[in-house]
Amino acid sequence: PAVAAVNPEAPAPAKAKPFLVPRSSLSLDASRLPLLGPADAPYRIACLFDYTCHHCRQLHGYIRAAIDKFDGQLSCLMIPMPLDANCNANFKRTHRDHVDACKYAKICLALQQVAPTKYEAFDRWLFTDHKTAKPLATVRAHAVGLVGAAALDKAVASAAVQEQLQQNIRAYELNTKNGRNSSMPQTIVKDRVMFGPPPSAAALESILKQTLGLK
């Protein structure tokens, strides 16, 4: 009888190292979250952000500058955390500045789930202007152009995206409780959480040098 040839399975890609929220037992699955900068960078920070939050968009620009400055040494895990009562039970109502924040966050997480290699380009487009937010319909249309409407909608509605969103919100709750500060964005650098943006890109670079030992 003929012997069926057995092709050896390709080795599974290395799983991203979990990211631990300081002073807690919560670890986030880094593979489910967008990453800015090289995956093999020796230093990694994380940023809880809401795209509808102007301070968060401001910090995003500083983070991009730092990643470029510390060429190859730094990456940043981006953690969408909407200030929106529609998906975040920490808020009884949604401030007018943060309407649809849940939908923006789900699009980011869905794109990461469907096509993680396309998130970098999506992020650069999304944050073209750090002073203003792009309309939700424009953001969705751009994401659809990258992965297709069916794939995007399926991912947005998936249990994986809903669960990740709630984990991100839990990280916010823990940081807020431990730091006694609910300001956004929240930047995790080693065992430290910074609340709100630093005053400038240079200030962030100085903090990273002091805390991480970056040169």
Phi, psi and chi 1 to 4 in degrees:
 res  aa     phi    psi   chi1   chi2   chi3   chi4
   1 PRO       -  146.4   23.3  -32.9      -      -
   2 ALA   -66.1  142.2      -      -      -      -
   3 VAL   -98.8  122.6  177.2      -      -      -
   4 ALA   -68.9  132.1      -      -      -      -
   5 ALA   -74.2  135.2      -      -      -      -
   6 VAL  -109.8  115.2  177.9      -      -      -
   7 ASN   -84.7  128.4  -65.8  -39.7      -      -
   8 PRO   -64.1  138.0   21.9  -31.7      -      -
   9 GLU   -69.2  142.8  -68.0 -174.7    9.9      -
  10 ALA   -66.1  141.3      -      -      -      -
  11 PRO   -61.6  139.4   20.7  -30.8      -      -
  12 ALA   -67.7  143.0      -      -      -      -
  13 PRO   -62.5  147.8   19.6  -29.9      -      -
  14 ALA   -59.4  131.6      -      -      -      -
  15 LYS   -73.5  136.6 -172.2  172.0  176.7   61.1
  16 ALA   -61.9  138.4      -      -      -      -
  17 LYS   -65.9  131.6 -174.3  178.3  178.7 -179.2
  18 PRO   -58.9  150.8  -20.8   31.9      -      -
  19 PHE  -108.6  119.2 -168.0   91.7      -      -
  20 LEU   -87.3  130.4 -175.3   65.8      -      -
  21 VAL   -77.6  126.7  175.2      -      -      -
  22 PRO   -55.3  145.1  -23.6   33.3      -      -
  23 ARG    56.3   37.7  -62.4  169.7   62.3 -171.9
  24 SER  -154.8  172.5   81.3      -      -      -
  25 SER  -101.7    7.4   59.9      -      -      -
  26 LEU   -83.2  122.4  177.0   62.5      -      -
  27 SER  -118.1  134.3   62.2      -      -      -
  28 LEU   -95.5  139.7  -58.8  174.0      -      -
  29 ASP   -75.3  103.9 -176.6  -12.1      -      -
  30 ALA   -62.8  -25.0      -      -      -      -
  31 SER   -69.8  -18.5   66.1      -      -      -
  32 ARG   -92.2   -3.5  -69.8 -173.2  172.0 -169.7
  33 LEU  -115.7  143.9  -65.2  166.6      -      -
  34 PRO   -63.2  146.7  -18.7   30.2      -      -
  35 LEU  -126.0  130.5 -178.3   71.0      -      -
  36 LEU  -102.0  137.2  -55.3 -174.6      -      -
  37 GLY    91.3  175.2      -      -      -      -
  38 PRO   -69.2  136.8   21.4  -30.2      -      -
  39 ALA   -63.4  -26.5      -      -      -      -
  40 ASP   -98.1   15.4   60.0   -8.9      -      -
  41 ALA   -61.0  138.4      -      -      -      -
  42 PRO   -69.1  -20.4   21.3  -31.1      -      -
  43 TYR  -121.2  134.9  -60.4   99.6      -      -
  44 ARG  -133.5  131.4  177.7  168.0  -64.4 -179.7
  45 ILE  -113.8  176.5   62.7  174.1      -      -
  46 ALA  -140.9  150.6      -      -      -      -
  47 CYS  -134.5  118.7  177.4      -      -      -
  48 LEU   -83.4  120.9  -82.1   71.7      -      -
  49 PHE  -139.0  158.4   76.0  101.5      -      -
  50 ASP  -127.2  122.5  177.4  -19.2      -      -
  51 TYR   -60.0  -26.9 -179.1   62.4      -      -
  52 THR   -82.0   -2.4   66.9      -      -      -
  53 CYS   -95.1  118.6  151.5      -      -      -
  54 HIS   -67.8  -31.4   70.0  -79.8      -      -
  55 HIS   -65.9  -34.5  -72.4  -54.1      -      -
  56 CYS   -67.9  -41.4  -59.0      -      -      -
  57 ARG   -65.4  -36.8  -66.1 -165.6  -57.5  -87.7
  58 GLN   -61.5  -47.7 -178.6 -177.6   20.6      -
  59 LEU   -63.1  -36.0  175.8   61.3      -      -
  60 HIS   -55.0  -42.9  177.7  -84.4      -      -
  61 GLY   -61.8  -40.0      -      -      -      -
  62 TYR   -65.9  -39.7  -60.9  164.2      -      -
  63 ILE   -65.1  -43.3  -70.7  172.5      -      -
  64 ARG   -58.4  -43.8  -82.8  -73.8 -171.7 -166.8
  65 ALA   -63.2  -39.2      -      -      -      -
  66 ALA   -68.0  -40.7      -      -      -      -
  67 ILE   -61.2  -40.9  -71.0  171.4      -      -
  68 ASP   -68.0  -41.6  -68.7  -17.9      -      -
  69 LYS   -62.5  -46.8  169.6   86.1  172.4 -179.2
  70 PHE   -94.0   58.5  -57.3  114.3      -      -
  71 ASP   -42.2  110.0 -174.3   23.9      -      -
  72 GLY    82.5   -8.3      -      -      -      -
  73 GLN   -96.2  -19.0  -61.5 -178.0   70.3      -
  74 LEU  -130.6  139.1 -179.0   69.2      -      -
  75 SER  -133.6  162.6   64.9      -      -      -
  76 CYS  -136.3  122.8 -178.1      -      -      -
  77 LEU   -79.8  123.7 -153.2   59.8      -      -
  78 MET   -96.7  123.5  -60.6  -60.8  -71.4      -
  79 ILE  -117.6   95.4  -54.6  174.6      -      -
  80 PRO   -61.4  125.7  -20.3   32.3      -      -
  81 MET  -140.1   91.9 -154.3  -54.2  -63.2      -
  82 PRO   -73.6  134.9   21.9  -27.9      -      -
  83 LEU   -88.9   57.1  -60.7  162.4      -      -
  84 ASP  -135.5  122.2 -177.9  -11.4      -      -
  85 ALA   -64.4  -16.0      -      -      -      -
  86 ASN   -67.8  -22.4  -75.8  -57.6      -      -
  87 CYS  -136.5   -5.2   62.2      -      -      -
  88 ASN  -118.4  107.3 -170.2  -25.6      -      -
  89 ALA   -70.1   -7.3      -      -      -      -
  90 ASN   -72.3  -11.4  -67.8  -72.4      -      -
  91 PHE  -120.5  131.7  -60.0   93.9      -      -
  92 LYS   -80.8  -27.4  -67.2 -177.6  178.5  178.7
  93 ARG  -145.5  160.6   64.4 -179.6 -174.1   86.9
  94 THR   -99.1  123.3  -56.8      -      -      -
  95 HIS   -63.7  148.2 -171.3  -80.8      -      -
  96 ARG   -59.1  -26.5   63.2 -174.9 -179.8 -172.7
  97 ASP   -69.8  -21.4  -70.8  -13.2      -      -
  98 HIS  -114.5   19.1  -53.8  -54.0      -      -
  99 VAL   -59.7  134.6  169.6      -      -      -
 100 ASP    72.3   11.3  -70.1  -29.7      -      -
 101 ALA   -58.9  -36.2      -      -      -      -
 102 CYS   -61.4  -40.1  -65.0      -      -      -
 103 LYS   -69.4  -40.1  -66.1  178.3 -179.8  177.7
 104 TYR   -60.2  -45.8  -76.5  106.4      -      -
 105 ALA   -62.5  -41.4      -      -      -      -
 106 LYS   -66.5  -35.6  -72.3  176.9 -176.9  177.5
 107 ILE   -63.6  -43.5  -71.1  172.9      -      -
 108 CYS   -60.2  -47.6  -71.5      -      -      -
 109 LEU   -67.5  -36.9  -68.7  170.9      -      -
 110 ALA   -66.7  -42.2      -      -      -      -
 111 LEU   -63.4  -41.2 -167.1   70.2      -      -
 112 GLN   -61.2  -38.5  168.0   66.1   18.5      -
 113 GLN   -69.8  -42.8  177.4  177.0  -56.8      -
 114 VAL   -79.2  -44.2  175.0      -      -      -
 115 ALA  -146.2   75.9      -      -      -      -
 116 PRO   -58.1  -28.8   14.8  -27.1      -      -
 117 THR   -71.4  -15.1   58.3      -      -      -
 118 LYS   -95.9   -5.1  -66.1 -174.6  177.4 -178.5
 119 TYR   -66.9  -37.8 -170.4   86.8      -      -
 120 GLU   -54.9  -50.3  167.0   71.4   19.5      -
 121 ALA   -65.7  -38.5      -      -      -      -
 122 PHE   -61.9  -43.7  173.7   74.4      -      -
 123 ASP   -62.8  -43.5 -178.3   89.5      -      -
 124 ARG   -62.4  -38.7  -72.6 -169.1 -179.0  -82.2
 125 TRP   -69.1  -45.4  171.1   84.8      -      -
 126 LEU   -57.9  -42.1 -176.1   64.7      -      -
 127 PHE  -100.4   33.0  -71.6   92.9      -      -
 128 THR   -56.0  -41.1  -53.4      -      -      -
 129 ASP  -121.0  112.0 -177.9   -3.6      -      -
 130 HIS   -77.0  -10.2  -70.6   95.9      -      -
 131 LYS   -85.5  -28.0  -67.8 -177.3  179.3  178.8
 132 THR  -132.6  154.2   59.3      -      -      -
 133 ALA   -94.5  142.0      -      -      -      -
 134 LYS   -74.3  146.5  -70.0  178.3  169.7   62.9
 135 PRO   -58.7  146.4  -21.8   32.5      -      -
 136 LEU   -56.1  -43.7  178.4   64.7      -      -
 137 ALA   -61.5  -36.9      -      -      -      -
 138 THR   -67.1  -41.8  -56.8      -      -      -
 139 VAL   -65.1  -44.7  173.1      -      -      -
 140 ARG   -63.3  -43.0 -176.4 -174.1 -178.4  -79.7
 141 ALA   -61.4  -38.8      -      -      -      -
 142 HIS   -67.0  -41.6 -169.1   81.0      -      -
 143 ALA   -64.2  -39.9      -      -      -      -
 144 VAL   -61.0  -39.5  164.7      -      -      -
 145 GLY   -62.5  -25.8      -      -      -      -
 146 LEU   -86.2  -38.7  -68.1  172.7      -      -
 147 VAL  -126.6   -7.9  -60.7      -      -      -
 148 GLY    93.1  147.3      -      -      -      -
 149 ALA   -65.1  -43.3      -      -      -      -
 150 ALA   -63.4  -45.3      -      -      -      -
 151 ALA   -67.0  -40.1      -      -      -      -
 152 LEU   -65.7  -48.4 -178.1   71.6      -      -
 153 ASP   -63.5  -38.4  -68.9  -16.7      -      -
 154 LYS   -63.5  -42.7 -178.0  178.9  178.9 -179.5
 155 ALA   -69.3  -41.7      -      -      -      -
 156 VAL   -57.3  -38.4  163.9      -      -      -
 157 ALA   -87.4   -3.3      -      -      -      -
 158 SER   -71.1  154.4   70.1      -      -      -
 159 ALA   -63.2  -34.3      -      -      -      -
 160 ALA   -61.9  -42.9      -      -      -      -
 161 VAL   -69.8  -41.5  163.2      -      -      -
 162 GLN   -62.3  -43.2  -46.4  -49.9  -43.2      -
 163 GLU   -65.3  -42.0  -70.8  166.7    5.6      -
 164 GLN   -65.1  -39.9 -171.8   59.3   53.5      -
 165 LEU   -59.9  -43.1 -168.6   63.5      -      -
 166 GLN   -69.7  -32.1  -69.6  -53.3  -48.2      -
 167 GLN   -64.9  -41.1  -93.4 -151.7  -23.4      -
 168 ASN   -62.2  -41.1  -62.4   -5.7      -      -
 169 ILE   -65.4  -37.1  -69.5  168.6      -      -
 170 ARG   -64.0  -38.9  179.1   58.9 -179.9  155.1
 171 ALA   -61.0  -40.5      -      -      -      -
 172 TYR   -62.2  -44.3  167.8   80.1      -      -
 173 GLU   -60.0  -44.2  -68.9  172.3   -9.9      -
 174 LEU   -66.2  -44.7  -70.0  166.7      -      -
 175 ASN   -62.0  -42.2  -72.6  -17.4      -      -
 176 THR   -64.3  -43.4  -63.3      -      -      -
 177 LYS   -67.0  -48.1  177.5 -176.9  177.0 -177.6
 178 ASN   -69.5  -35.9  -68.3  -27.3      -      -
 179 GLY   -93.9   -6.8      -      -      -      -
 180 ARG    52.6   43.4  -62.7 -177.7  179.9  179.8
 181 ASN  -153.9  125.9 -168.0  -28.4      -      -
 182 SER  -103.1    7.1   62.0      -      -      -
 183 SER   -63.3  148.4  -62.3      -      -      -
 184 MET  -121.1  152.1  -75.4  -81.9  -75.8      -
 185 PRO   -72.6  169.3   30.5  -37.7      -      -
 186 GLN  -122.7  121.1  -63.2  179.5   -4.3      -
 187 THR  -111.2  123.9  -49.1      -      -      -
 188 ILE   -96.9  119.1  -59.0  172.4      -      -
 189 VAL  -125.5  105.9 -177.1      -      -      -
 190 LYS    57.1 -120.1  -70.5 -175.0   75.1  172.9
 191 ASP  -101.0   19.8   56.6   -4.8      -      -
 192 ARG  -116.6  143.4  171.9 -176.1  178.2 -175.6
 193 VAL  -117.9  124.9  179.4      -      -      -
 194 MET   -98.3  130.0  -63.1 -171.6  -60.1      -
 195 PHE  -102.9  125.3  -63.4   90.0      -      -
 196 GLY    80.6  168.7      -      -      -      -
 197 PRO   -82.4  148.7   30.9  -33.7      -      -
 198 PRO   -67.4  165.8   23.6  -30.9      -      -
 199 PRO   -67.6  -18.9   18.9  -29.7      -      -
 200 SER  -161.9  168.0   65.8      -      -      -
 201 ALA   -62.6  -38.5      -      -      -      -
 202 ALA   -63.6  -37.3      -      -      -      -
 203 ALA   -65.0  -40.9      -      -      -      -
 204 LEU   -64.0  -43.4  176.0   61.1      -      -
 205 GLU   -59.5  -39.5  -70.1  172.7   11.8      -
 206 SER   -64.5  -42.6  177.6      -      -      -
 207 ILE   -62.6  -43.4  -69.0  168.0      -      -
 208 LEU   -66.2  -37.4  -65.5  175.6      -      -
 209 LYS   -62.8  -45.8  -74.6  179.0 -179.6  178.6
 210 GLN   -69.4  -40.9  -67.9  172.8   13.0      -
 211 THR   -82.8  -39.8  -50.1      -      -      -
 212 LEU  -101.6  -16.7  -60.9  176.6      -      -
 213 GLY    81.4   20.8      -      -      -      -
 214 LEU   -67.2  146.2  -74.3  161.8      -      -
 215 LYS  -104.7      -  -55.4  -69.2 -176.1 -177.3
